[in-house]
Amino acid sequence: MALPAPHLDDRRFQDLVDDAKRLVQRRCPEWTDHNVSDPGVTLIETFAYLVDQLLYRLNRVPERHYVKFLDLLGVTPFPPAVASTDVTFWLSAPRDAPVVVPAGTHVATVRAENVEPVTFETLHELTVPPCRLARVLTVPAGGRPTDRTGDLGGADRVPAFADPPAAGDAVLFGLDRAVPGCAVLLDMDWVVAGRGVDPTNPPLVWEAWTDAGWAECPVERDTTGALNRAGEVVLHVPAGHAELVMATHRAGWLRCRLREPEAGQAFFHAPPRLGRAEAVTIGGTVDACHAELIAGETLGTAEGVPGQRFTVQRPPVVAADGTIEIEVGGADGWQAWREVASFADSGPDDRHVCVDRASGEISFGPAVRQADGTIRRHGAIPAKGAVVRIPAYRTGGGRQGNVAARTLSVLRDPVPFVSTVTNRSAATGGVDGESLEETSVRGPLSLRTRDRAVTAEDYEQLAREAAPEVLRVRCVSAGDGSAAVRVLVVPALGEHGDADDDAARFAALRLRDEVQERIRQFLDARRCVGVTVLVEPPFYQGVTVSARVRARPRAGSSGAGLRRRALRALYDYLDPVRGGPEGTGWPFGRPVQSGELHAVLQRVDGVDLVEEVRLYGADPRTGERGEAVQRIELPASALAFSYGHQVRITG
């Protein structure tokens, strides 16, 4: 998008040549040879070329003034936002001593031809302590726990649930210590006693005790067939795992609980029976981001004058960082200087700095001449000869960090006893830095809001300022007569691997709690009195398309290849981030119509005729689908989400 700057002179090279020839006819009628072979015409074209360059520079003047005005108003480009995800380090074998993965460990994607690997860095130290199984309890629904540790290994196996089993029954495994953020392997010996249950879809949920109560544990692997045979269960324990005293025993508790079955889901007719159980830690999970930590960088030496500026060696300073601190001093000690948004409220003794994160420029306070001729300093001035350094900052970011799940598999910094590493979920939140054109468009909008939220557009603009890493923002009313507004936020996403993995795609749309709270606090300070601000994700209406298409004769491709292309087209079009007619995300509140998808499939390479298209409303969380319809209406707060498309190829 070009800057809205007018052309002061819109003539180009040929226009200048034609103007000169017309003047020649008027002033020198005896000059009749105007062909390009004439030396005079050659001179005319030479000067026309030079004048064309001058006009280009002249037309840049309004653009430069526009940018300078934005700079005077304090409008600066947003820096890149950092993608983040959780990475899991797997041990080569269980250990008897803790395994420590240092903070700052680098993991990366596999290097491909002509593509540089994407590197992530862990944010915290990860400790994987050893553990063992200390206690086994059974708890009937609404009842008291019973210690069954002594019954293990006996002739009579321990029934995990009541007989008959009921929703809420649970079997608890007590570890000798809490293992926050670790992967725990439970090796158990069950017998085929849990009759009636589907081994591939049991009504079971694994949970761990945390300071906030019971939290669900993602299951990495389960080879027990719904607790019906000897096998292993690998659980990812939440980071808040804590010890608890239960039945007079203090342990780090894990539990397997029966939940209410869903529609059509088989339930246990008899309780499964446990003969033996062991537990070990085999890995751990820690946060990582697509940014590199730079520590202890020296910026230069102060000159003892106001307004001095320094630039970091590795710009930009990514937006995920908190407030930047600068240290000034030397051998006698270091003084901390705090980052502020502007020097407007800074006094002459305030140790403040301003940081332009996009360019990496760090500025000290200026001295301003007042109307009466006096000089007023906004911010303290470092002493001449003092060393200026930045203790730590992060650089990197960008949308290339939005990598798919299971792609961070290269351990760049070897860690003893760690064999492999991976990311279980896709990285999200990476956004490229704002361009000059985008900043120029945002500048007038920032002036219009005046840091106050009144209209829906104001809330959307301010939400983007609070979290530049989000991709889409929409403000809608919470309801008729309500004094609340709903700010709907869609995070920036990357590639998420296989399009058929609907669960992973839907999980990636979850808004991070930290981003949600940051936007809420920012808007709460700028809202109108009496208005309640609700920051939340939009409602994602699952849409299932069932289509039958006829392949083009002698198209030169297999039916499987055509089916993949058709599915890819449907998933791309009905996408809340990249879908819709403009390819910028499905529009809020836009209905989904079968005729529109008919046209999408007809454009797929290899399709001769789209014979049938049916739409089904679906729930991405449960997988339930409604009846076939020709049109699915969406409320103003909803987006379409592709779920379980089916394409049949004929011909």
C-alpha positions in Angstrom: 0.0 0.0 0.0 1.6 3.3 -1.2 1.8 6.3 1.1 -1.0 8.9 0.4 1.4 11.5 -1.0 0.4 13.5 -4.1 2.6 13.8 -7.2 3.9 17.3 -7.6 4.7 16.7 -11.2 3.3 13.6 -12.9 5.2 13.9 -16.1 7.5 11.0 -17.2 10.3 10.6 -19.6 8.2 10.5 -22.8 6.1 13.4 -21.7 9.2 15.5 -21.3 10.5 14.5 -24.7 7.1 15.3 -26.4 7.0 18.7 -24.6 10.5 19.6 -25.8 9.7 18.7 -29.4 6.5 20.9 -29.4 8.6 23.8 -28.2 11.2 23.1 -31.0 8.4 23.3 -33.6 7.2 26.6 -32.1 10.6 28.3 -31.5 12.7 26.7 -34.3 10.4 25.9 -37.2 13.4 25.3 -39.5 14.4 22.2 -37.3 12.3 19.5 -39.1 14.2 16.3 -38.4 12.8 15.0 -35.1 13.9 11.4 -35.6 15.9 9.6 -32.9 18.9 9.6 -35.2 19.2 13.4 -35.0 21.9 14.6 -32.6 19.5 17.3 -31.2 16.8 14.8 -30.4 19.5 12.7 -28.6 20.3 15.7 -26.4 16.6 16.3 -25.8 16.2 12.6 -24.6 19.3 12.9 -22.4 18.0 16.0 -20.6 14.6 14.4 -20.4 16.1 11.4 -18.6 17.9 13.7 -16.1 14.7 15.8 -15.5 12.7 12.6 -14.9 15.1 11.7 -12.1 14.7 15.2 -10.6 10.9 14.9 -10.7 11.1 11.5 -8.9 13.1 13.1 -6.1 10.7 16.0 -6.0 7.7 13.7 -5.6 9.4 12.1 -2.6 9.3 15.3 -0.7 5.7 15.0 0.6 6.4 11.4 1.6 9.4 12.5 3.6 7.5 15.3 5.3 4.7 12.9 6.1 7.1 10.5 7.8 8.8 13.3 9.6 5.5 14.5 11.0 4.7 11.0 12.3 8.2 10.9 13.9 7.5 14.2 15.7 4.2 12.8 17.0 6.0 9.7 18.4 4.6 7.2 15.9 7.2 4.5 15.4 7.0 1.1 13.6 6.1 -1.9 15.7 9.0 -4.3 16.1 8.6 -8.0 15.2 6.7 -10.2 17.6 8.1 -13.5 18.8 6.7 -16.9 18.2 6.7 -19.2 21.2 5.9 -22.8 22.0 6.7 -25.6 24.5 9.6 -27.9 23.7 10.0 -31.4 25.2 13.4 -32.9 25.9 13.4 -36.7 26.1 16.0 -38.5 28.1 18.0 -41.4 26.6 17.1 -43.5 29.7 15.6 -42.9 33.2 18.3 -41.5 35.5 18.9 -41.8 39.2 20.0 -38.1 39.5 18.4 -34.9 38.2 19.0 -33.9 34.6 19.3 -30.2 34.1 18.6 -28.4 30.7 20.1 -24.9 31.0 18.1 -21.8 30.1 19.1 -20.6 26.7 19.4 -24.1 25.1 18.9 -23.8 21.4 16.7 -26.2 19.3 16.0 -25.8 15.6 14.2 -27.2 12.6 16.0 -29.5 10.2 18.1 -27.7 7.6 16.5 -27.9 4.1 17.9 -27.0 0.7 18.0 -23.2 0.3 16.1 -22.8 3.6 17.8 -21.7 6.8 16.8 -23.6 10.0 14.5 -21.8 12.4 16.1 -21.7 15.9 14.3 -21.4 19.2 15.8 -20.7 22.7 14.5 -22.0 26.0 13.4 -19.3 28.4 13.9 -21.1 31.7 16.1 -23.8 33.2 14.4 -27.3 33.2 15.2 -29.9 35.8 14.1 -33.5 35.3 14.3 -35.1 38.7 14.1 -38.9 39.2 10.9 -40.3 40.7 9.4 -43.6 41.8 5.9 -44.8 42.6 5.2 -44.5 46.3 1.4 -45.0 46.7 -1.6 -46.3 44.9 -5.1 -45.2 46.0 -8.6 -45.9 44.8 -11.4 -43.3 45.2 -15.0 -44.1 44.4 -17.2 -41.3 43.1 -18.0 -39.1 46.1 -16.2 -41.5 48.5 -13.0 -41.5 50.5 -9.6 -42.7 49.3 -8.4 -46.2 50.1 -4.7 -47.1 50.2 -4.1 -50.1 47.9 -0.3 -50.0 47.8 0.1 -53.2 49.9 -2.3 -55.1 47.6 -0.2 -54.8 44.5 1.7 -57.9 43.5 -0.7 -60.2 45.3 -2.9 -62.9 44.0 -5.9 -60.7 43.9 -5.4 -57.7 41.6 -6.6 -54.2 42.7 -9.8 -53.1 41.0 -9.3 -49.5 39.8 -12.9 -48.5 40.0 -16.1 -49.5 41.8 -18.1 -52.5 40.7 -20.0 -51.5 38.6 -17.9 -48.5 37.5 -19.4 -45.0 37.7 -18.4 -41.6 36.4 -16.1 -40.0 39.0 -14.3 -43.2 40.1 -10.6 -42.7 40.1 -7.3 -44.6 40.7 -4.5 -42.4 42.1 -0.7 -42.9 41.7 1.4 -41.1 44.2 5.0 -40.2 43.2 7.6 -39.7 45.9 8.1 -36.1 44.8 6.4 -33.5 42.6 7.7 -33.5 39.0 6.5 -30.2 37.5 6.8 -29.9 33.7 8.1 -33.5 33.4 7.1 -36.4 31.3 6.2 -39.4 33.5 6.1 -43.0 32.3 3.8 -45.3 34.1 4.6 -49.0 33.5 1.5 -51.0 34.6 0.2 -54.6 34.4 -3.5 -54.7 33.8 -5.7 -57.7 33.0 -8.6 -57.8 30.5 -11.3 -57.0 33.0 -12.7 -53.6 31.9 -15.3 -55.2 29.7 -17.4 -53.1 27.3 -15.1 -50.2 26.7 -13.6 -49.2 23.3 -9.8 -49.4 23.7 -9.4 -46.6 21.1 -11.9 -44.2 22.8 -12.2 -44.8 26.5 -14.0 -42.4 28.8 -10.9 -41.8 30.8 -9.0 -38.6 31.7 -5.5 -38.4 33.3 -5.0 -35.5 35.8 -2.3 -34.2 38.1 -2.6 -32.2 41.3 -1.5 -28.6 41.1 -1.7 -25.6 43.4 -4.9 -24.6 41.5 -6.5 -28.1 41.8 -6.6 -31.0 39.4 -5.3 -30.2 35.9 -5.5 -32.5 32.9 -2.3 -34.2 31.7 -1.9 -34.6 27.9 -1.2 -38.3 27.1 1.8 -38.8 24.8 1.4 -42.6 24.5 -1.0 -45.3 25.9 -0.4 -48.9 25.1 -2.7 -50.4 27.8 -5.8 -50.6 25.6 -7.9 -48.6 28.1 -6.4 -50.3 31.2 -7.0 -53.8 29.9 -3.5 -55.1 29.3 0.1 -54.7 30.4 1.6 -51.5 28.9 2.8 -48.0 29.3 1.2 -44.6 29.7 3.4 -41.5 29.1 1.9 -38.3 30.7 3.0 -34.7 30.4 2.7 -33.3 33.9 1.7 -29.6 34.2 4.3 -27.1 35.4 2.3 -26.4 38.5 2.5 -30.0 39.8 2.7 -30.0 43.6 2.7 -32.4 46.5 -0.5 -33.0 48.6 -1.3 -35.0 51.7 -4.0 -37.6 50.9 -4.9 -40.6 53.1 -2.1 -39.5 55.5 0.5 -39.8 52.7 2.3 -36.9 51.1 3.1 -37.3 47.4 2.9 -35.8 44.0 -0.4 -37.3 42.8 -1.5 -38.4 39.4 -4.9 -39.9 38.8 -6.9 -41.7 36.1 -10.6 -40.7 36.4 -13.7 -42.0 34.8 -15.7 -39.3 33.1 -19.3 -39.2 31.8 -19.4 -40.9 28.4 -20.2 -38.9 25.3 -23.0 -39.8 23.0 -22.4 -43.2 21.5 -19.2 -43.8 23.6 -18.9 -47.2 25.2 -18.5 -47.3 29.0 -16.9 -49.9 31.4 -19.1 -52.8 32.5 -16.5 -54.0 35.0 -13.5 -52.4 36.6 -10.1 -53.1 35.2 -7.7 -54.7 37.7 -4.1 -53.7 38.4 -1.4 -56.1 39.4 1.8 -54.0 39.2 2.8 -50.4 38.6 6.1 -48.4 38.4 6.8 -44.8 37.5 9.9 -43.0 36.2 10.5 -39.6 34.6 11.7 -39.7 31.0 11.7 -36.1 29.9 10.5 -32.6 30.5 8.8 -29.6 28.9 9.9 -25.9 29.0 8.9 -22.7 27.2 10.9 -21.6 24.2 10.7 -18.6 21.9 12.1 -17.7 18.5 14.5 -15.0 19.8 18.1 -15.0 20.9 19.2 -13.6 24.3 22.0 -11.0 24.1 23.6 -10.4 27.5 26.1 -7.8 28.7 26.4 -5.8 25.5 28.4 -2.5 25.8 26.8 0.3 23.8 29.5 2.9 24.1 30.8 5.8 26.2 28.7 8.8 27.3 29.8 12.3 26.1 28.1 14.1 28.9 25.6 15.9 26.6 21.8 15.7 26.5 20.0 13.6 23.8 22.8 11.2 23.2 21.8 8.1 21.3 23.2 4.5 21.1 22.2 1.6 18.9 22.3 -2.1 19.9 24.4 -4.4 17.7 21.6 -6.8 17.0 18.4 -4.9 16.3 15.4 -5.2 16.5 14.7 -5.6 20.2 11.7 -7.9 20.1 8.3 -7.0 21.4 8.0 -9.9 23.8 10.5 -8.4 26.2 9.5 -6.5 29.3 10.8 -3.1 30.2 14.4 -2.6 29.1 17.0 -1.4 31.6 20.3 0.4 30.8 23.3 0.5 33.1 25.6 3.4 33.2 28.9 3.5 35.2 32.2 1.7 35.3 34.7 0.5 37.9 33.0 2.4 40.7 29.6 0.7 40.2 26.6 0.6 37.9 23.4 2.7 38.0 20.2 1.4 36.4 18.3 3.6 34.0 14.7 2.7 33.4 12.8 2.7 30.1 9.9 5.1 29.7 7.4 5.7 26.8 8.5 9.4 26.5 10.4 12.1 28.3 7.4 14.3 28.7 7.1 13.7 32.5 10.9 13.2 33.2 12.6 15.6 35.5 16.3 16.6 35.2 17.4 14.0 37.8 15.3 11.1 36.5 17.4 8.2 35.1 15.2 7.5 32.1 15.8 6.3 28.6 13.6 5.7 25.5 14.0 2.6 23.4 13.0 2.3 19.8 12.7 -1.4 19.6 12.3 -1.6 15.8 15.6 0.1 15.1 17.3 -0.8 18.4 18.0 2.9 19.2 18.4 3.9 22.8 18.0 7.6 23.6 18.8 9.7 26.7 16.8 12.7 27.7 17.0 15.9 25.7 17.4 19.5 26.8 14.6 21.9 25.5 14.8 25.7 25.4 11.7 27.3 27.0 9.9 30.4 25.9 11.7 32.5 28.4 15.1 31.4 27.1 15.9 28.9 29.9 16.9 25.4 29.3 14.9 22.5 30.8 16.3 19.0 30.9 13.9 16.0 30.5 15.9 13.2 32.1 19.3 12.9 33.6 22.5 13.1 31.6 25.2 10.4 32.0 28.6 11.7 33.1 31.2 12.2 30.5 33.3 9.1 30.0 30.8 6.7 31.7 30.3 3.4 30.0 26.8 2.6 28.8 25.7 -1.1 28.5 22.5 -3.1 28.2 22.4 -6.1 30.6 20.2 -8.2 28.4 17.7 -8.1 25.5 16.3 -10.4 23.0 16.5 -10.1 19.2 14.8 -12.0 16.4 11.1 -12.7 16.0 9.0 -12.7 12.8 6.4 -14.9 11.3 9.0 -17.5 10.1 9.0 -18.6 13.7 5.4 -20.0 13.4 6.7 -23.5 12.8 4.4 -26.5 12.7 4.2 -29.1 15.4 6.9 -31.8 15.6 9.4 -29.7 13.5 11.8 -28.5 16.2 13.8 -31.7 16.3 17.5 -30.6 16.2 19.3 -30.1 19.5 21.8 -27.3 18.7 23.3 -27.3 22.2 24.0 -30.9 23.4 22.7 -31.7 26.9 24.0 -34.8 28.7 21.6 -37.7 28.9 19.1 -36.0 26.5 18.6 -37.9 23.3 15.8 -36.1 21.3 13.7 -32.9 21.4 10.5 -31.9 19.8 7.6 -29.4 20.0 4.2 -31.1 20.6 2.2 -28.1 19.4 2.7 -25.5 16.7 4.5 -22.2 17.5 2.3 -19.1 17.4 2.6 -15.4 17.9 5.3 -14.6 15.4 4.6 -11.4 13.3 7.0 -9.5 11.1 8.0 -6.0 12.0 5.7 -3.2 10.8 6.6 -1.7 7.4 6.8 2.1 6.7 3.7 1.9 4.7 1.8 0.2 7.5 3.1 2.7 10.0 1.9 5.6 7.8 -1.6 4.1 7.7 -1.7 3.5 11.5 -0.4 7.1 12.3 -3.7 8.9 11.6 -5.7 6.2 13.3 -3.6 6.7 16.5 -4.2 10.4 16.4 -8.0 9.8 16.0 -8.1 7.5 19.1 -6.1 9.9 21.2 -5.3 6.9 23.5 -9.0 6.6 24.4 -11.5 3.9 23.4 -14.9 5.2 22.4 -15.9 3.6 19.1 -15.5 -0.1 18.1 -12.6 1.0 15.8 -10.9 2.6 18.7 -10.9 -0.7 20.7 -9.6 -2.6 17.7 -6.7 -0.1 17.1 -5.7 0.0 20.8 -5.8 -3.8 21.1 -3.4 -4.0 18.2 -1.1 -1.5 19.9 -1.2 -3.5 23.1 -0.4 -6.8 21.3 1.2 -6.3 17.9 1.7 -10.1 17.7 -2.1 -10.8 17.2 -3.4 -11.1 13.6 -7.0 -10.1 13.8 -9.1 -8.0 16.2 -12.8 -7.3 16.1 -14.9 -5.4 18.6 -18.6 -6.2 18.9 -21.3 -5.4 21.5 -21.9 -7.9 24.3 -25.7 -7.7 23.7 -28.7 -5.4 23.5 -28.7 -2.9 26.3 -25.4 -4.1 27.7 -22.6 -1.7 28.8 -20.0 -4.3 27.9 -18.0 -4.7 24.7 -16.4 -7.9 23.4 -12.9 -7.6 21.9 -12.4 -10.7 19.8 -8.8 -11.6 19.1 -7.3 -14.1 16.6 -3.6 -15.0 17.2 -1.1 -15.2 14.4 -0.5 -18.7 13.2 1.9 -20.6 11.1 1.9 -23.9 9.3 0.3 -26.7 11.2 1.3 -29.7 9.3 -1.4 -32.1 8.1 -4.7 -30.4 7.2 -6.5 -33.4 8.5 -5.3 -32.8 12.1 -8.3 -30.7 13.0 -7.6 -31.0 16.8 -4.1 -29.5 16.4 -5.4 -26.7 14.2 -8.2 -25.8 16.6 -5.9 -25.9 19.6 -3.5 -23.5 17.9 -6.3 -20.9 17.8 -6.3 -20.7 21.6 -5.3 -17.2 22.8 -2.5 -17.2 25.3 -3.4 -16.1 28.7 -0.6 -13.6 28.9 -1.6 -11.9 25.7 -5.3 -11.8 26.7 -4.5 -10.2 30.1 -2.1 -7.7 28.5 -4.8 -6.5 26.1 -7.4 -6.4 28.8 -5.3 -4.2 31.1 -4.4 -1.9 28.3 -8.0 -1.4 27.2 -9.3 -1.2 30.8 -7.1 1.9 31.3 -8.5 3.6 28.2 -12.2 2.6 28.2 -15.1 4.9 28.8 -16.4 5.1 32.4 -19.0 2.4 33.0 -17.9 0.1 30.1 -16.9 -3.4 30.8 -14.3 -4.8 28.4 -14.3 -8.6 27.7 -11.2 -9.9 25.8 -11.8 -13.3 24.4 -11.4 -15.5 21.2 -14.3 -15.4 18.7 -16.7 -18.3 18.3 -15.4 -20.7 15.8 -18.2 -22.4 13.9 -17.0 -25.7 12.6 -18.0 -26.4 9.0 -17.9 -29.8 7.3 -18.1 -30.0 3.5 -19.1 -33.2 1.9 -18.5 -33.0 -1.9 -18.6 -35.2 -4.9 -16.5 -34.1 -7.9 -15.8 -35.6 -11.3 -12.2 -35.8 -12.4 -11.2 -34.4 -15.8 -10.5 -37.1 -18.3 -6.8 -37.7 -19.0 -5.9 -35.0 -16.4 -2.6 -36.8 -15.8 -3.0 -37.1 -12.0 -4.4 -39.8 -9.7 -7.6 -39.6 -7.8 -5.7 -39.4 -4.5 -3.8 -36.4 -5.7 -7.0 -34.6 -6.9 -8.6 -35.4 -3.6 -5.7 -33.9 -1.6 -5.9 -30.7 -3.8 -9.6 -30.4 -3.3 -9.3 -30.9 0.5 -6.5 -28.3 0.6 -8.7 -25.8 -1.2 -11.6 -26.3 1.2 -9.3 -26.0 4.3 -7.6 -22.9 2.9 -10.9 -21.2 2.0 -12.8 -21.9 5.3 -9.9 -20.7 7.5 -10.2 -18.0 10.1 -6.6 -16.8 9.4 -6.0 -17.3 5.7 -9.4 -18.0 4.2 -12.2 -15.9 2.7 -12.5 -14.3 -0.6 -9.6 -11.9 0.1 -7.3 -14.6 1.6 -6.9 -12.6 4.8 -9.2 -14.7 7.0 -12.8 -15.6 6.9 -14.8 -12.3 7.5 -16.6 -12.0 10.8 -20.3 -12.9 10.5 -20.1 -13.9 6.8 -22.4 -16.9 6.1 -21.1 -20.0 4.5 -22.9 -21.0 1.3 -22.7 -24.2 -0.7 -22.7 -22.3 -4.0 -19.6 -20.4 -3.0 -17.8 -23.6 -2.1 -19.0 -25.1 -5.4 -17.0 -22.4 -7.2 -13.9 -23.0 -5.0 -13.9 -26.7 -5.9 -14.5 -26.0 -9.6 -11.2 -24.0 -9.7 -9.2 -26.9 -8.4 -6.8 -28.3 -11.1 -8.1 -31.6 -12.4 -11.8 -31.1 -11.6 -14.1 -31.4 -14.5 -17.4 -31.0 -12.7 -18.6 -30.5 -9.1 -21.6 -32.8 -8.8 -22.7 -32.2 -5.2 -21.8 -30.0 -2.2 -23.3 -30.4 1.2 -22.7 -28.3 4.3 -22.9 -29.5 7.9 -22.5 -27.4 11.0 -19.9 -29.1 13.4 -18.6 -28.6 16.9 -14.7 -28.7 16.7 -14.5 -29.7 20.4 -16.8 -32.8 20.3 -16.9 -33.6 16.7 -20.8 -33.6 16.6 -22.4 -32.6 13.3 -25.8 -31.3 12.4 -28.1 -31.9 9.4 -27.1 -31.1 5.8 -27.9 -27.5 4.8 -27.2 -25.2 1.9 -26.3 -22.2 4.1 -24.8 -21.8 7.6 -25.5 -18.4 9.2 -22.8 -16.9 11.4 -23.3 -14.3 14.1 -21.1 -11.1 14.1 -18.7 -12.7 16.6 -18.2 -15.9 14.7 -15.6 -17.2 12.2 -15.8 -20.3 10.0 -13.4 -23.2 10.8 -12.8 -26.2 8.5 -13.6 -29.5 10.2 -13.5 -33.0 8.8 -14.1 -32.3 5.1 -14.9 -35.2 2.8 -14.3 -35.3 -0.9 -15.3 -38.2 -3.2 -13.8 -38.4 -6.7 -15.8 -40.0 -9.5 -15.1 -40.5 -13.2 
